Amino acid sequence: MIIRYLLRRLFLLSFVFVAATCFTFSLNYFYPGDLLTNFSGIQQIDDAQRQTLAASMGLEQSVVQQYILYVQRLVAGNWGLSFATQQPVIGEVQTVLPATLELAAYALLVSLVIGIPLGLLAAIKHESWFERTVSTLSSIGYSLPVFWWALLLIMLFSLHWGLLPTSGRLSVLYEIPQVTGFMLLDILLAPVPYQTEALRDAIRHLALPTLILATYPTTVMIRFVRDSMLEVLAQNYVKTARAKGLSRSQVLYHHGLRNALLPVTHQVGLQFSTLITLAMMTEVIFSWPGIGQWLISSIYQRNFTAIQAGVLVISSVVVAVNMFTEILHTLLNPLARKDA
């Protein structure tokens, strides 16, 4: 049964991949300019090179054959050249993607560390001043515009108090070679004498954008965990456990907590997808060199090959994370395995 479920998930993943590649492939025909330039990203193409490229891309063949060749080039890592830099697009993606994943991962971690305990406490202290306070704050955080919230905190922490930097991932004083693309990990791996100072500086740069990006998923996690815990506490098996003489802490830990946190694994995937989207605005505000800022810059520059690559990478990451968390939720939840 699990194998059949995994096969269905893989089929769905392949279907989404085909839909995403069909969309990015069709963009080449909607972009203005030369079709061969849109596919390859090469700005100056002579006659001999044009014939070779047209033959390799199958532009004289049917659209289906062109799509098949397009997918083959994607799998082989040939994503074309950037219009702006005339460098391979896949190399630029490999440079900017880790910055976005790092920022989104830390924001998700903050939302889990803060959101889950507050949601559980709000459910345990139901109809108390604590629950009303947490619910009010979560509602306010849920409705805050990201760009307004970011500018407000920049004014306070950076301009007024001077505690945190306003942009970038690391000060220009420190030179860290890129190994993995994840700044904190690269600093720990770098054989430099100023490792501690660079790590402290990177954390200061990471603090404010992480806080901004974590605000929305934290409020969602608080409300989701609270509602899930209240639903579990209202079940008959919890009331039966209390009637048997179990203490409140035993009921909460053995029956309430475990069952209330099971749906959180599925919620993590949904929130990560939201974080990737919100990261675009956050990266622009804080000049964070991630794929969101890179994609928005590509749109302004009419960098068509980069736009295609950015759309394809972001959609693939979102779908893959959602698929992984859904499979993990199914493996951990017996009821989900039964429905599968």
ABEGO torsion letter per residue (X at the ends): XAAAAAAAAAAAAAAAAAAAAAAAAAAAAABBEBAAAAAAGBABBBAAAAAAAAAAAGAABBAAAAAAAAAAAAAAGBAEBBAAAGBBAAAAAAAAAAAAAAAAAAAAAAAAAAAAAAAAAAAABBGBAAAAAAAAAAAAAAABBAAAAAAAAAAAAAAAAGABBABEABBAABBBBBAAGBAAAAAAABBBAAAAAAAAAAAAAAAAAAAAAAAAAAAAAAAAAAAAAAAAAABAAAAAAAAAGBBAAAAAAAAAAAAAAAAAAAAAAAAAAAAAAAAAAAAAAAGBBBAAAAAAAAAAAGBAAAAAAAAAAAAAAAAAAAAAAAAAAAAABAAAAAAX
